[in-house]
Amino acid sequence: METESAQLPQTQPTDTSEVRQVTKPKHPVLSKVLRITTSTLQTYRSKPASHWILLTIFCSLMLTAFPASSLLSRLYYNNGGQSKWILSWAAVAGWPLTAILLIPTYIFTKSRPTPLSLKLAFWYILLGFLSAADNLMYAWAYAYLPASTASLLAASSLIFSTLFGYLIVKNKIYLSTINAIVVITVGVVIIALDSNSDRYAGVTDKQYILGFIWDILGSALHGLIFALSELVFIKILSRRSFHVILEQQVMVSFAAFVFTSIGLLVNDDFTGMKVEARRFKHGKVAYGMVIAWSAVTFQLGVLGGTGVLFLASTVLAGVFNAVRVPITSIAAVIWFHDPMSGFKILSLVVTVWGFGSYMIGHSSSNQ
């Protein structure tokens, strides 16, 4: 009996090691998938369910509200709208909607408004000015470009959000990031080479080039705004709570609203709204609906982007901001019958490829 009991400890470890060797995946791809799956589960379990619910809501807002806002911009011009200032003003005119949401947030979370220091006020004003400029750039772009083309060019915002995130917030850049930047840049170049196939009637070469340039500049500014917003959360607001997201959006949107309203006054476009409404293709009610829904959808999109940035990072916000590109492009082809040449399809495929390599590479680099 003593001999048998002495032999048992020797045979048990041998069996266990054999089981481990059998269950361990030998293929490198399977090993990588297993590591990513394990890391994803660990990340999921490290956060409460409320975190993932909010993040899902914010991501959904980015993927629905932003494309809707882009399509409404093109609808505005297609039906007789002409003012770039009015369209950019509509984007931030919905700031009171977020302000209203703050009231129940303060009540249910038993929180107080964040003290407004001079430093925080400076950042809100700066971000508001940049947002107003960004909206105006996109308004010029959509005046001369089809919605599908404008959205594909806007994919370059992922490049700029990554670069500014690295320079300002010190986010890491991986080899997959560089690969995605190169691939998306190729997609933008393809669009530039195919500039004659999707131009609207009456749009001159100069106007098309201007729309192209304004779209790229707007994407660059969009990436800068993402990075600066994350910097404000980290350095000043310290990522404290959900109501901080709403406060930041309200203050930045209000500042952008003030700057854009000044532009409307100088350009006498408040009076121009009445003229446009009378000349709008489907009447005054349709004009008012386009302006109103432009305000609502843009605010919901910005809320989604700010929420993703707050709960995750500039990286994820940039990814979802770019993922909306194929959604907008396909929707524009369906609703506005935008021309979809072979070059544009190739650009769409290349852009999606860039997004995919960026997301997969970033996930595996975090292992």
C-alpha positions as YAML, in Angstrom:
chain: A
units: angstrom
residues:
- id: 1
  name: MET
  ca: [0.00, 0.00, 0.00]
- id: 2
  name: GLU
  ca: [2.82, 2.37, 0.81]
- id: 3
  name: THR
  ca: [4.42, 1.61, -2.60]
- id: 4
  name: GLU
  ca: [1.16, 2.31, -4.47]
- id: 5
  name: SER
  ca: [0.58, 5.60, -2.64]
- id: 6
  name: ALA
  ca: [4.12, 6.66, -3.41]
- id: 7
  name: GLN
  ca: [3.58, 6.10, -7.10]
- id: 8
  name: LEU
  ca: [0.45, 8.23, -7.36]
- id: 9
  name: PRO
  ca: [2.12, 11.64, -7.07]
- id: 10
  name: GLN
  ca: [4.49, 10.62, -9.88]
- id: 11
  name: THR
  ca: [1.75, 9.74, -12.39]
- id: 12
  name: GLN
  ca: [-0.60, 12.73, -11.71]
- id: 13
  name: PRO
  ca: [1.70, 15.54, -12.92]
- id: 14
  name: THR
  ca: [2.49, 13.58, -16.08]
- id: 15
  name: ASP
  ca: [-1.22, 13.32, -16.98]
- id: 16
  name: THR
  ca: [-1.85, 17.03, -16.28]
- id: 17
  name: SER
  ca: [1.04, 18.16, -18.47]
- id: 18
  name: GLU
  ca: [-0.20, 15.95, -21.27]
- id: 19
  name: VAL
  ca: [-3.67, 17.53, -21.06]
- id: 20
  name: ARG
  ca: [-2.15, 21.00, -21.15]
- id: 21
  name: GLN
  ca: [-0.10, 20.13, -24.21]
- id: 22
  name: VAL
  ca: [-3.20, 18.85, -25.97]
- id: 23
  name: THR
  ca: [-5.42, 21.86, -25.16]
- id: 24
  name: LYS
  ca: [-2.79, 24.49, -25.98]
- id: 25
  name: PRO
  ca: [-3.34, 25.69, -29.56]
- id: 26
  name: LYS
  ca: [-0.27, 25.17, -31.69]
- id: 27
  name: HIS
  ca: [-1.31, 27.25, -34.70]
- id: 28
  name: PRO
  ca: [-0.08, 30.89, -34.37]
- id: 29
  name: VAL
  ca: [-3.38, 32.30, -35.66]
- id: 30
  name: LEU
  ca: [-5.38, 30.29, -33.12]
- id: 31
  name: SER
  ca: [-3.01, 31.40, -30.36]
- id: 32
  name: LYS
  ca: [-3.49, 35.02, -31.36]
- id: 33
  name: VAL
  ca: [-7.28, 34.63, -31.44]
- id: 34
  name: LEU
  ca: [-7.16, 33.00, -28.01]
- id: 35
  name: ARG
  ca: [-5.07, 35.85, -26.57]
- id: 36
  name: ILE
  ca: [-7.39, 38.50, -28.01]
- id: 37
  name: THR
  ca: [-10.47, 36.63, -26.74]
- id: 38
  name: THR
  ca: [-8.96, 36.24, -23.26]
- id: 39
  name: SER
  ca: [-7.95, 39.90, -23.15]
- id: 40
  name: THR
  ca: [-11.42, 40.97, -24.31]
- id: 41
  name: LEU
  ca: [-13.10, 38.92, -21.58]
- id: 42
  name: GLN
  ca: [-10.74, 40.33, -18.96]
- id: 43
  name: THR
  ca: [-11.46, 43.88, -20.13]
- id: 44
  name: TYR
  ca: [-15.19, 43.20, -20.09]
- id: 45
  name: ARG
  ca: [-15.10, 41.81, -16.55]
- id: 46
  name: SER
  ca: [-12.97, 44.69, -15.30]
- id: 47
  name: LYS
  ca: [-15.81, 47.19, -15.87]
- id: 48
  name: PRO
  ca: [-19.36, 47.27, -14.48]
- id: 49
  name: ALA
  ca: [-22.31, 46.50, -16.75]
- id: 50
  name: SER
  ca: [-23.38, 50.16, -16.70]
- id: 51
  name: HIS
  ca: [-20.06, 51.11, -18.32]
- id: 52
  name: TRP
  ca: [-20.65, 48.82, -21.28]
- id: 53
  name: ILE
  ca: [-24.29, 49.85, -21.64]
- id: 54
  name: LEU
  ca: [-23.32, 53.52, -21.84]
- id: 55
  name: LEU
  ca: [-20.44, 52.80, -24.20]
- id: 56
  name: THR
  ca: [-22.77, 50.83, -26.49]
- id: 57
  name: ILE
  ca: [-25.27, 53.70, -26.52]
- id: 58
  name: PHE
  ca: [-22.59, 56.27, -27.31]
- id: 59
  name: CYS
  ca: [-21.09, 54.12, -30.09]
- id: 60
  name: SER
  ca: [-24.57, 53.62, -31.59]
- id: 61
  name: LEU
  ca: [-25.15, 57.38, -31.57]
- id: 62
  name: MET
  ca: [-21.91, 57.95, -33.46]
- id: 63
  name: LEU
  ca: [-22.81, 55.36, -36.09]
- id: 64
  name: THR
  ca: [-26.34, 56.68, -36.67]
- id: 65
  name: ALA
  ca: [-26.51, 60.38, -35.81]
- id: 66
  name: PHE
  ca: [-23.35, 61.48, -37.64]
- id: 67
  name: PRO
  ca: [-24.31, 59.78, -40.95]
- id: 68
  name: ALA
  ca: [-27.80, 61.25, -40.64]
- id: 69
  name: SER
  ca: [-26.32, 64.71, -40.10]
- id: 70
  name: SER
  ca: [-24.09, 64.32, -43.17]
- id: 71
  name: LEU
  ca: [-27.03, 63.23, -45.33]
- id: 72
  name: LEU
  ca: [-29.12, 66.16, -44.11]
- id: 73
  name: SER
  ca: [-26.31, 68.52, -45.11]
- id: 74
  name: ARG
  ca: [-26.43, 67.19, -48.66]
- id: 75
  name: LEU
  ca: [-30.26, 67.31, -48.60]
- id: 76
  name: TYR
  ca: [-30.07, 70.99, -47.63]
- id: 77
  name: TYR
  ca: [-28.01, 71.84, -50.71]
- id: 78
  name: ASN
  ca: [-29.93, 69.53, -53.05]
- id: 79
  name: ASN
  ca: [-33.21, 71.32, -52.27]
- id: 80
  name: GLY
  ca: [-32.07, 74.91, -52.67]
- id: 81
  name: GLY
  ca: [-30.05, 75.77, -49.55]
- id: 82
  name: GLN
  ca: [-26.94, 77.81, -50.26]
- id: 83
  name: SER
  ca: [-25.55, 79.36, -47.08]
- id: 84
  name: LYS
  ca: [-22.57, 77.61, -45.49]
- id: 85
  name: TRP
  ca: [-23.02, 79.70, -42.36]
- id: 86
  name: ILE
  ca: [-26.63, 78.59, -41.87]
- id: 87
  name: LEU
  ca: [-25.69, 74.93, -42.17]
- id: 88
  name: SER
  ca: [-22.77, 75.24, -39.75]
- id: 89
  name: TRP
  ca: [-24.99, 77.23, -37.36]
- id: 90
  name: ALA
  ca: [-27.64, 74.48, -37.44]
- id: 91
  name: ALA
  ca: [-25.03, 71.96, -36.30]
- id: 92
  name: VAL
  ca: [-24.56, 73.73, -32.94]
- id: 93
  name: ALA
  ca: [-28.00, 75.31, -32.56]
- id: 94
  name: GLY
  ca: [-29.15, 72.20, -30.69]
- id: 95
  name: TRP
  ca: [-26.91, 72.82, -27.66]
- id: 96
  name: PRO
  ca: [-29.92, 73.47, -25.35]
- id: 97
  name: LEU
  ca: [-30.96, 69.80, -25.82]
- id: 98
  name: THR
  ca: [-27.86, 68.63, -23.99]
- id: 99
  name: ALA
  ca: [-28.27, 71.38, -21.39]
- id: 100
  name: ILE
  ca: [-31.74, 70.03, -20.60]
- id: 101
  name: LEU
  ca: [-30.28, 66.56, -20.03]
- id: 102
  name: LEU
  ca: [-27.99, 67.99, -17.37]
- id: 103
  name: ILE
  ca: [-30.85, 68.75, -14.98]
- id: 104
  name: PRO
  ca: [-32.02, 65.14, -14.36]
- id: 105
  name: THR
  ca: [-28.36, 64.03, -14.40]
- id: 106
  name: TYR
  ca: [-27.57, 66.35, -11.48]
- id: 107
  name: ILE
  ca: [-30.66, 65.13, -9.62]
- id: 108
  name: PHE
  ca: [-30.21, 61.37, -10.06]
- id: 109
  name: THR
  ca: [-26.44, 61.30, -9.62]
- id: 110
  name: LYS
  ca: [-26.59, 63.80, -6.73]
- id: 111
  name: SER
  ca: [-23.74, 65.73, -8.29]
- id: 112
  name: ARG
  ca: [-22.99, 69.42, -8.58]
- id: 113
  name: PRO
  ca: [-21.89, 71.51, -11.55]
- id: 114
  name: THR
  ca: [-18.15, 71.51, -12.14]
- id: 115
  name: PRO
  ca: [-16.60, 74.80, -10.96]
- id: 116
  name: LEU
  ca: [-15.76, 76.96, -13.97]
- id: 117
  name: SER
  ca: [-12.16, 78.08, -13.55]
- id: 118
  name: LEU
  ca: [-10.40, 80.47, -15.92]
- id: 119
  name: LYS
  ca: [-8.35, 77.60, -17.34]
- id: 120
  name: LEU
  ca: [-11.42, 75.45, -18.00]
- id: 121
  name: ALA
  ca: [-13.28, 78.42, -19.53]
- id: 122
  name: PHE
  ca: [-10.31, 79.02, -21.85]
- id: 123
  name: TRP
  ca: [-10.41, 75.41, -23.05]
- id: 124
  name: TYR
  ca: [-14.17, 75.52, -23.61]
- id: 125
  name: ILE
  ca: [-13.86, 78.71, -25.67]
- id: 126
  name: LEU
  ca: [-10.93, 77.31, -27.67]
- id: 127
  name: LEU
  ca: [-12.73, 74.03, -28.41]
- id: 128
  name: GLY
  ca: [-15.89, 75.98, -29.29]
- id: 129
  name: PHE
  ca: [-13.98, 78.14, -31.76]
- id: 130
  name: LEU
  ca: [-12.33, 75.10, -33.33]
- id: 131
  name: SER
  ca: [-15.70, 73.31, -33.54]
- id: 132
  name: ALA
  ca: [-17.29, 76.32, -35.26]
- id: 133
  name: ALA
  ca: [-14.43, 76.40, -37.78]
- id: 134
  name: ASP
  ca: [-14.69, 72.63, -38.29]
- id: 135
  name: ASN
  ca: [-18.43, 72.80, -38.99]
- id: 136
  name: LEU
  ca: [-17.89, 75.62, -41.48]
- id: 137
  name: MET
  ca: [-15.21, 73.62, -43.33]
- id: 138
  name: TYR
  ca: [-17.51, 70.63, -43.64]
- id: 139
  name: ALA
  ca: [-20.34, 72.90, -44.80]
- id: 140
  name: TRP
  ca: [-18.13, 74.13, -47.66]
- id: 141
  name: ALA
  ca: [-17.12, 70.55, -48.48]
- id: 142
  name: TYR
  ca: [-20.72, 69.30, -48.73]
- id: 143
  name: ALA
  ca: [-21.64, 72.26, -50.92]
- id: 144
  name: TYR
  ca: [-19.42, 70.97, -53.73]
- id: 145
  name: LEU
  ca: [-18.97, 67.23, -53.11]
- id: 146
  name: PRO
  ca: [-21.42, 64.31, -53.16]
- id: 147
  name: ALA
  ca: [-22.16, 62.96, -49.67]
- id: 148
  name: SER
  ca: [-20.48, 59.63, -50.48]
- id: 149
  name: THR
  ca: [-17.27, 61.33, -51.63]
- id: 150
  name: ALA
  ca: [-17.22, 63.78, -48.72]
- id: 151
  name: SER
  ca: [-17.65, 60.97, -46.21]
- id: 152
  name: LEU
  ca: [-14.84, 58.92, -47.79]
- id: 153
  name: LEU
  ca: [-12.49, 61.89, -47.57]
- id: 154
  name: ALA
  ca: [-13.56, 62.38, -43.94]
- id: 155
  name: ALA
  ca: [-12.07, 58.96, -43.23]
- id: 156
  name: SER
  ca: [-8.74, 60.79, -42.97]
- id: 157
  name: SER
  ca: [-9.91, 61.99, -39.54]
- id: 158
  name: LEU
  ca: [-8.64, 58.64, -38.19]
- id: 159
  name: ILE
  ca: [-5.15, 59.58, -39.38]
- id: 160
  name: PHE
  ca: [-5.25, 62.97, -37.71]
- id: 161
  name: SER
  ca: [-6.87, 61.77, -34.47]
- id: 162
  name: THR
  ca: [-4.14, 59.14, -34.18]
- id: 163
  name: LEU
  ca: [-1.31, 61.60, -34.85]
- id: 164
  name: PHE
  ca: [-2.69, 64.31, -32.57]
- id: 165
  name: GLY
  ca: [-3.46, 61.69, -29.92]
- id: 166
  name: TYR
  ca: [0.19, 60.64, -30.05]
- id: 167
  name: LEU
  ca: [1.57, 64.20, -29.97]
- id: 168
  name: ILE
  ca: [-0.80, 65.71, -27.41]
- id: 169
  name: VAL
  ca: [-2.08, 62.87, -25.21]
- id: 170
  name: LYS
  ca: [0.92, 60.53, -25.72]
- id: 171
  name: ASN
  ca: [-1.21, 57.66, -27.04]
- id: 172
  name: LYS
  ca: [0.86, 54.82, -28.49]
- id: 173
  name: ILE
  ca: [1.30, 54.30, -32.22]
- id: 174
  name: TYR
  ca: [1.76, 50.71, -33.38]
- id: 175
  name: LEU
  ca: [2.91, 49.28, -36.68]
- id: 176
  name: SER
  ca: [-0.71, 48.49, -37.51]
- id: 177
  name: THR
  ca: [-1.52, 52.17, -37.00]
- id: 178
  name: ILE
  ca: [1.08, 53.21, -39.56]
- id: 179
  name: ASN
  ca: [-0.26, 50.58, -41.96]
- id: 180
  name: ALA
  ca: [-3.82, 51.92, -41.53]
- id: 181
  name: ILE
  ca: [-2.63, 55.51, -42.10]
- id: 182
  name: VAL
  ca: [-0.91, 54.52, -45.36]
- id: 183
  name: VAL
  ca: [-3.90, 52.48, -46.58]
- id: 184
  name: ILE
  ca: [-6.47, 55.21, -45.81]
- id: 185
  name: THR
  ca: [-4.21, 57.80, -47.46]
- id: 186
  name: VAL
  ca: [-4.19, 55.62, -50.58]
- id: 187
  name: GLY
  ca: [-8.00, 55.61, -50.46]
- id: 188
  name: VAL
  ca: [-8.04, 59.43, -50.38]
- id: 189
  name: VAL
  ca: [-5.62, 59.57, -53.34]
- id: 190
  name: ILE
  ca: [-7.87, 57.22, -55.33]
- id: 191
  name: ILE
  ca: [-10.78, 59.60, -54.80]
- id: 192
  name: ALA
  ca: [-8.63, 62.50, -55.97]
- id: 193
  name: LEU
  ca: [-7.68, 60.63, -59.17]
- id: 194
  name: ASP
  ca: [-11.36, 59.95, -59.91]
- id: 195
  name: SER
  ca: [-12.57, 63.53, -59.44]
- id: 196
  name: ASN
  ca: [-14.38, 63.73, -62.79]
- id: 197
  name: SER
  ca: [-16.77, 60.81, -62.29]
- id: 198
  name: ASP
  ca: [-18.86, 62.09, -59.38]
- id: 199
  name: ARG
  ca: [-19.02, 65.82, -59.87]
- id: 200
  name: TYR
  ca: [-22.43, 67.50, -59.70]
- id: 201
  name: ALA
  ca: [-23.57, 69.54, -62.68]
- id: 202
  name: GLY
  ca: [-22.53, 73.16, -62.32]
- id: 203
  name: VAL
  ca: [-19.62, 72.48, -59.97]
- id: 204
  name: THR
  ca: [-16.42, 73.91, -61.44]
- id: 205
  name: ASP
  ca: [-12.93, 72.46, -61.13]
- id: 206
  name: LYS
  ca: [-12.03, 75.16, -58.63]
- id: 207
  name: GLN
  ca: [-15.10, 74.47, -56.48]
- id: 208
  name: TYR
  ca: [-14.50, 70.71, -56.49]
- id: 209
  name: ILE
  ca: [-10.86, 71.20, -55.44]
- id: 210
  name: LEU
  ca: [-11.95, 73.62, -52.72]
- id: 211
  name: GLY
  ca: [-14.48, 71.06, -51.44]
- id: 212
  name: PHE
  ca: [-11.75, 68.42, -51.41]
- id: 213
  name: ILE
  ca: [-9.34, 70.68, -49.49]
- id: 214
  name: TRP
  ca: [-11.97, 71.86, -46.98]
- id: 215
  name: ASP
  ca: [-12.97, 68.25, -46.29]
- id: 216
  name: ILE
  ca: [-9.38, 67.21, -45.53]
- id: 217
  name: LEU
  ca: [-8.77, 70.31, -43.40]
- id: 218
  name: GLY
  ca: [-12.03, 69.68, -41.54]
- id: 219
  name: SER
  ca: [-10.95, 66.10, -40.85]
- id: 220
  name: ALA
  ca: [-7.60, 67.32, -39.54]
- id: 221
  name: LEU
  ca: [-9.32, 69.80, -37.25]
- id: 222
  name: HIS
  ca: [-11.75, 67.09, -36.12]
- id: 223
  name: GLY
  ca: [-8.82, 64.91, -35.08]
- id: 224
  name: LEU
  ca: [-7.27, 67.83, -33.18]
- id: 225
  name: ILE
  ca: [-10.56, 68.47, -31.34]
- id: 226
  name: PHE
  ca: [-10.74, 64.82, -30.26]
- id: 227
  name: ALA
  ca: [-7.19, 64.92, -28.88]
- id: 228
  name: LEU
  ca: [-7.66, 68.26, -27.09]
- id: 229
  name: SER
  ca: [-10.96, 67.06, -25.60]
- id: 230
  name: GLU
  ca: [-9.24, 63.98, -24.17]
- id: 231
  name: LEU
  ca: [-6.49, 66.22, -22.79]
- id: 232
  name: VAL
  ca: [-9.10, 68.33, -21.00]
- id: 233
  name: PHE
  ca: [-10.67, 65.21, -19.49]
- id: 234
  name: ILE
  ca: [-7.31, 63.87, -18.29]
- id: 235
  name: LYS
  ca: [-5.53, 67.01, -17.13]
- id: 236
  name: ILE
  ca: [-8.37, 69.25, -15.92]
- id: 237
  name: LEU
  ca: [-11.61, 67.29, -15.44]
- id: 238
  name: SER
  ca: [-9.82, 64.08, -14.37]
- id: 239
  name: ARG
  ca: [-12.51, 61.83, -15.94]
- id: 240
  name: ARG
  ca: [-14.77, 62.23, -12.93]
- id: 241
  name: SER
  ca: [-18.31, 61.30, -13.94]
- id: 242
  name: PHE
  ca: [-20.96, 61.17, -16.65]
- id: 243
  name: HIS
  ca: [-22.26, 64.68, -16.04]
- id: 244
  name: VAL
  ca: [-18.82, 65.99, -17.01]
- id: 245
  name: ILE
  ca: [-19.47, 64.70, -20.55]
- id: 246
  name: LEU
  ca: [-22.67, 66.69, -20.81]
- id: 247
  name: GLU
  ca: [-21.12, 69.81, -19.29]
- id: 248
  name: GLN
  ca: [-18.23, 69.70, -21.74]
- id: 249
  name: GLN
  ca: [-20.55, 69.30, -24.72]
- id: 250
  name: VAL
  ca: [-22.91, 72.05, -23.57]
- id: 251
  name: MET
  ca: [-20.14, 74.58, -23.00]
- id: 252
  name: VAL
  ca: [-18.22, 73.77, -26.19]
- id: 253
  name: SER
  ca: [-21.40, 73.73, -28.31]
- id: 254
  name: PHE
  ca: [-22.56, 76.99, -26.74]
- id: 255
  name: ALA
  ca: [-19.21, 78.64, -27.50]
- id: 256
  name: ALA
  ca: [-19.39, 77.34, -31.09]
- id: 257
  name: PHE
  ca: [-22.98, 78.60, -31.31]
- id: 258
  name: VAL
  ca: [-21.89, 82.09, -30.25]
- id: 259
  name: PHE
  ca: [-19.03, 82.20, -32.78]
- id: 260
  name: THR
  ca: [-21.26, 80.90, -35.58]
- id: 261
  name: SER
  ca: [-24.09, 83.30, -34.69]
- id: 262
  name: ILE
  ca: [-21.65, 86.19, -35.01]
- id: 263
  name: GLY
  ca: [-20.79, 84.91, -38.50]
- id: 264
  name: LEU
  ca: [-24.48, 84.79, -39.40]
- id: 265
  name: LEU
  ca: [-25.01, 88.36, -38.19]
- id: 266
  name: VAL
  ca: [-22.04, 89.68, -40.13]
- id: 267
  name: ASN
  ca: [-23.15, 87.80, -43.25]
- id: 268
  name: ASP
  ca: [-26.82, 88.81, -42.74]
- id: 269
  name: ASP
  ca: [-27.86, 85.17, -42.96]
- id: 270
  name: PHE
  ca: [-30.55, 85.35, -40.29]
- id: 271
  name: THR
  ca: [-32.54, 87.31, -42.86]
- id: 272
  name: GLY
  ca: [-31.33, 84.89, -45.50]
- id: 273
  name: MET
  ca: [-33.07, 82.02, -43.69]
- id: 274
  name: LYS
  ca: [-36.47, 83.49, -44.57]
- id: 275
  name: VAL
  ca: [-35.49, 83.84, -48.21]
- id: 276
  name: GLU
  ca: [-34.16, 80.27, -48.35]
- id: 277
  name: ALA
  ca: [-37.26, 78.90, -46.66]
- id: 278
  name: ARG
  ca: [-39.50, 80.49, -49.34]
- id: 279
  name: ARG
  ca: [-37.35, 79.12, -52.17]
- id: 280
  name: PHE
  ca: [-36.78, 75.68, -50.66]
- id: 281
  name: LYS
  ca: [-37.90, 72.90, -53.00]
- id: 282
  name: HIS
  ca: [-40.48, 71.33, -50.68]
- id: 283
  name: GLY
  ca: [-41.57, 74.47, -48.84]
- id: 284
  name: LYS
  ca: [-40.98, 76.22, -45.52]
- id: 285
  name: VAL
  ca: [-41.97, 73.26, -43.35]
- id: 286
  name: ALA
  ca: [-39.48, 70.99, -45.09]
- id: 287
  name: TYR
  ca: [-36.80, 73.66, -44.71]
- id: 288
  name: GLY
  ca: [-37.50, 73.97, -41.00]
- id: 289
  name: MET
  ca: [-37.42, 70.18, -40.58]
- id: 290
  name: VAL
  ca: [-34.02, 69.92, -42.30]
- id: 291
  name: ILE
  ca: [-32.54, 72.65, -40.11]
- id: 292
  name: ALA
  ca: [-34.11, 71.25, -36.91]
- id: 293
  name: TRP
  ca: [-33.05, 67.65, -37.53]
- id: 294
  name: SER
  ca: [-29.58, 68.82, -38.52]
- id: 295
  name: ALA
  ca: [-29.32, 70.41, -35.08]
- id: 296
  name: VAL
  ca: [-30.63, 67.31, -33.27]
- id: 297
  name: THR
  ca: [-28.60, 64.68, -35.14]
- id: 298
  name: PHE
  ca: [-25.34, 66.59, -34.89]
- id: 299
  name: GLN
  ca: [-25.73, 67.10, -31.15]
- id: 300
  name: LEU
  ca: [-26.50, 63.40, -30.67]
- id: 301
  name: GLY
  ca: [-23.44, 62.49, -32.73]
- id: 302
  name: VAL
  ca: [-21.18, 64.81, -30.74]
- id: 303
  name: LEU
  ca: [-22.64, 63.44, -27.51]
- id: 304
  name: GLY
  ca: [-21.82, 59.93, -28.70]
- id: 305
  name: GLY
  ca: [-18.27, 60.90, -29.67]
- id: 306
  name: THR
  ca: [-17.64, 62.72, -26.40]
- id: 307
  name: GLY
  ca: [-19.03, 59.77, -24.44]
- id: 308
  name: VAL
  ca: [-16.80, 57.25, -26.25]
- id: 309
  name: LEU
  ca: [-13.82, 59.51, -25.70]
- id: 310
  name: PHE
  ca: [-14.68, 59.83, -22.01]
- id: 311
  name: LEU
  ca: [-15.34, 56.13, -21.37]
- id: 312
  name: ALA
  ca: [-12.58, 54.80, -23.65]
- id: 313
  name: SER
  ca: [-10.02, 56.93, -25.51]
- id: 314
  name: THR
  ca: [-9.32, 59.10, -28.55]
- id: 315
  name: VAL
  ca: [-8.37, 55.91, -30.38]
- id: 316
  name: LEU
  ca: [-11.80, 54.27, -30.12]
- id: 317
  name: ALA
  ca: [-13.58, 57.57, -30.80]
- id: 318
  name: GLY
  ca: [-11.46, 58.01, -33.92]
- id: 319
  name: VAL
  ca: [-12.20, 54.47, -35.06]
- id: 320
  name: PHE
  ca: [-15.98, 54.84, -34.73]
- id: 321
  name: ASN
  ca: [-15.81, 58.29, -36.29]
- id: 322
  name: ALA
  ca: [-14.17, 56.63, -39.29]
- id: 323
  name: VAL
  ca: [-16.37, 53.52, -39.34]
- id: 324
  name: ARG
  ca: [-19.37, 55.73, -40.09]
- id: 325
  name: VAL
  ca: [-17.78, 56.49, -43.48]
- id: 326
  name: PRO
  ca: [-18.99, 53.35, -45.32]
- id: 327
  name: ILE
  ca: [-22.41, 53.75, -43.68]
- id: 328
  name: THR
  ca: [-22.73, 57.31, -45.00]
- id: 329
  name: SER
  ca: [-21.38, 56.39, -48.44]
- id: 330
  name: ILE
  ca: [-23.80, 53.51, -48.95]
- id: 331
  name: ALA
  ca: [-26.74, 55.54, -47.65]
- id: 332
  name: ALA
  ca: [-25.87, 58.44, -49.99]
- id: 333
  name: VAL
  ca: [-25.82, 56.08, -52.98]
- id: 334
  name: ILE
  ca: [-29.24, 54.69, -52.00]
- id: 335
  name: TRP
  ca: [-31.02, 57.95, -51.16]
- id: 336
  name: PHE
  ca: [-29.30, 60.54, -53.35]
- id: 337
  name: HIS
  ca: [-28.24, 58.17, -56.15]
- id: 338
  name: ASP
  ca: [-24.67, 59.37, -55.86]
- id: 339
  name: PRO
  ca: [-22.49, 58.01, -58.66]
- id: 340
  name: MET
  ca: [-20.46, 55.00, -57.50]
- id: 341
  name: SER
  ca: [-17.61, 54.49, -59.95]
- id: 342
  name: GLY
  ca: [-15.12, 51.65, -59.81]
- id: 343
  name: PHE
  ca: [-12.54, 53.99, -58.29]
- id: 344
  name: LYS
  ca: [-14.92, 55.02, -55.53]
- id: 345
  name: ILE
  ca: [-15.78, 51.39, -54.76]
- id: 346
  name: LEU
  ca: [-12.06, 50.62, -54.63]
- id: 347
  name: SER
  ca: [-11.53, 53.57, -52.31]
- id: 348
  name: LEU
  ca: [-14.34, 52.32, -50.05]
- id: 349
  name: VAL
  ca: [-12.85, 48.81, -49.92]
- id: 350
  name: VAL
  ca: [-9.36, 50.17, -49.22]
- id: 351
  name: THR
  ca: [-10.71, 52.46, -46.49]
- id: 352
  name: VAL
  ca: [-12.59, 49.64, -44.76]
- id: 353
  name: TRP
  ca: [-9.44, 47.53, -45.01]
- id: 354
  name: GLY
  ca: [-7.51, 50.31, -43.30]
- id: 355
  name: PHE
  ca: [-10.08, 50.47, -40.48]
- id: 356
  name: GLY
  ca: [-9.99, 46.71, -40.03]
- id: 357
  name: SER
  ca: [-6.20, 46.49, -39.86]
- id: 358
  name: TYR
  ca: [-6.15, 49.39, -37.43]
- id: 359
  name: MET
  ca: [-8.68, 47.82, -35.06]
- id: 360
  name: ILE
  ca: [-7.25, 44.29, -35.19]
- id: 361
  name: GLY
  ca: [-3.67, 45.53, -34.89]
- id: 362
  name: HIS
  ca: [-4.49, 47.84, -31.99]
- id: 363
  name: SER
  ca: [-6.29, 45.04, -30.16]
- id: 364
  name: SER
  ca: [-3.44, 42.57, -30.58]
- id: 365
  name: SER
  ca: [-0.83, 45.18, -29.63]
- id: 366
  name: ASN
  ca: [-2.50, 45.56, -26.27]
- id: 367
  name: GLN
  ca: [-1.94, 41.92, -25.41]
...
